[in-house]
Amino acid sequence: LYRTVPKTWTTSTLSVARYGSASTSVLNRYILIAGGVTSIGSRSSVVDIWDTQLQSWLTPSTLSIARSHLTATSVGSYALFAGGSVAAATASDRVDLYHIDTQLWTQLAPLSVPRRRLSSFVLGEMVVFTWGQTDSNAPAVMDLWNSTSQTWALTVSISARHSCGVTVVDNSTALIVGGIRNDVNQTILSQMEM
């Protein structure tokens, strides 16, 4: 954990050791770390919650299904966890929504395509889930969830790629950089899209 004041690093321990998890910050106070692969190779459903004001862990929670290589993002007082791997080569379409104020989970309608290693970001009131890997390829779709109406807005076709970087600029523009094209050679991309 890094604290900007007084510019120091400290350590703490997750409730379950794991890699391939996803994390997000909610309300600039809570950090949620979800899923992953444990030291014995099984998928985890654990969600650890760090309270930055209390400087301590809250009681862990759980995803609806254990999975790794999922994505996480937040909007308002909601944290969303989507996709992932439920087994070595089985992608998930599951989307879990956690409301930090009530500490309740809601399972949303599924992603349009099951996938792992996907990206997510927020543009205004829209939560965007995109790219990733299915069990056989990289899907060319972007799913948009409206945080105000709490419904899926639409699914958009895009260029197929995965493992790309995404940066959101001014809450209305997303900059997508690099990635791997879904072709026989798994071409590494140098292009940028806005």
Beta strands, then each sheet from edge to edge (+ up, - down):
strand 1: 2-3
strand 2: 8-9
strand 3: 18-19
strand 4: 22-26
strand 5: 30-34
strand 6: 37-38
strand 7: 46-51
strand 8: 56-57
strand 9: 61-62
strand 10: 71-75
strand 11: 78-82
strand 12: 85-87
strand 13: 90-91
strand 14: 95-99
strand 15: 104-108
strand 16: 119-123
strand 17: 126-130
strand 18: 141-146
strand 19: 151-157
strand 20: 161-162
strand 21: 165-169
strand 22: 173-177
strand 23: 180-181
strand 24: 192-193
sheet 1: 1+ 2-
sheet 2: 3+ 6-
sheet 3: 4+ 5- 7+ 8-
sheet 4: 4+ 5- 7+ 9-
sheet 5: 10+ 11- 14+ 15-
sheet 6: 12+ 13-
sheet 7: 16+ 17- 18+ 19-
sheet 8: 20+ 23-
sheet 9: 21+ 22- 24+
end
